[in-house]
Amino acid sequence: MAEHTTMAKVTRSGQITLPAAVRRAVGIQAGDWVAVTLERQTIVLTPKRLVDTSQAYFYTAAWQKGERQASRDISQDRVSQHDDIESLIQALEAGKA
């Protein structure tokens, strides 16, 4: 995104309205969260996504590495399908799964 400077007025209660063009440019929608960081005399707002703790494992580096490997295996047809557990076990024992 090209640098863009605009003005926003601070209300009595300390609130500001982010200009619509800025919200659109970074994908901020009503109800979203932003991290507020003070860097020297500059206020930096960074859009954040909250992740339910029951889903947090999905965003770990190890899980994402596994997802990338699974995607490569699928795209290179390195997968097999089995109709039942017995055929899967046989394929595993034969080194074909």
C-alpha positions as CSV (number, residue, x, y, z in Angstrom):
1,M,0.0,0.0,0.0
2,A,1.3,3.4,-0.9
3,E,1.9,5.7,2.0
4,H,-1.2,7.7,2.8
5,T,-1.7,10.5,5.3
6,T,-5.1,11.7,6.4
7,M,-6.5,13.3,9.5
8,A,-8.8,11.8,12.1
9,K,-10.2,13.8,15.1
10,V,-9.9,12.5,18.6
11,T,-13.2,12.6,20.6
12,R,-13.5,13.6,24.2
13,S,-13.4,10.0,25.2
14,G,-10.2,9.3,23.2
15,Q,-11.8,7.6,20.2
16,I,-10.9,8.1,16.6
17,T,-12.5,6.9,13.4
18,L,-10.2,5.2,10.9
19,P,-10.9,6.6,7.5
20,A,-12.8,4.2,5.2
21,A,-10.0,4.1,2.6
22,V,-7.5,3.1,5.2
23,R,-9.8,0.4,6.6
24,R,-10.4,-1.0,3.1
25,A,-6.7,-1.0,2.2
26,V,-5.8,-3.2,5.2
27,G,-9.0,-5.1,5.5
28,I,-10.2,-3.8,8.8
29,Q,-13.9,-4.4,9.5
30,A,-16.3,-3.5,12.3
31,G,-15.5,-5.6,15.4
32,D,-11.9,-6.2,14.4
33,W,-9.0,-5.7,16.8
34,V,-5.9,-3.5,16.3
35,A,-2.7,-3.6,18.3
36,V,-1.7,-0.1,19.5
37,T,2.0,0.5,19.8
38,L,3.8,3.6,20.8
39,E,7.2,4.0,19.0
40,R,8.9,7.1,20.2
41,Q,6.2,9.8,19.5
42,T,4.5,7.7,16.8
43,I,1.3,5.7,17.3
44,V,1.2,2.5,15.2
45,L,-2.0,0.6,14.7
46,T,-1.6,-3.0,13.5
47,P,-4.6,-5.1,12.5
48,K,-4.8,-8.4,14.5
49,R,-6.9,-11.5,14.3
50,L,-7.9,-13.3,17.4
51,V,-7.7,-17.1,17.3
52,D,-9.8,-19.3,19.5
53,T,-7.5,-21.2,21.8
54,S,-8.9,-24.5,20.6
55,Q,-7.7,-23.7,17.1
56,A,-4.3,-22.1,18.0
57,Y,-2.4,-25.3,17.2
58,F,-3.2,-24.8,13.5
59,Y,-1.1,-21.6,13.5
60,T,2.1,-23.1,15.0
61,A,5.2,-23.4,12.8
62,A,5.2,-27.2,13.1
63,W,1.6,-27.6,12.0
64,Q,2.0,-25.2,9.1
65,K,5.1,-27.1,8.0
66,G,3.0,-30.3,8.0
67,E,0.2,-28.6,6.0
68,R,2.7,-27.5,3.4
69,Q,4.1,-31.0,3.1
70,A,0.6,-32.5,2.9
71,S,-0.3,-30.0,0.1
72,R,2.9,-31.0,-1.8
73,D,2.1,-34.7,-1.4
74,I,-1.5,-34.2,-2.7
75,S,-0.3,-32.1,-5.7
76,Q,2.3,-34.7,-6.6
77,D,-0.3,-37.6,-6.2
78,R,1.6,-39.1,-3.3
79,V,-1.5,-40.2,-1.5
80,S,-3.5,-43.4,-1.2
81,Q,-7.1,-44.1,-0.3
82,H,-8.5,-47.1,1.5
83,D,-12.1,-48.4,2.0
84,D,-11.5,-49.9,5.4
85,I,-8.9,-50.0,8.2
86,E,-7.8,-53.5,7.2
87,S,-6.7,-52.4,3.7
88,L,-4.9,-49.4,5.2
89,I,-3.0,-51.7,7.6
90,Q,-2.1,-54.0,4.8
91,A,-0.8,-51.1,2.7
92,L,1.2,-49.7,5.6
93,E,2.8,-53.1,6.3
94,A,3.7,-53.5,2.6
95,G,5.1,-50.0,2.6
96,K,2.6,-48.7,0.1
97,A,0.6,-46.2,2.1
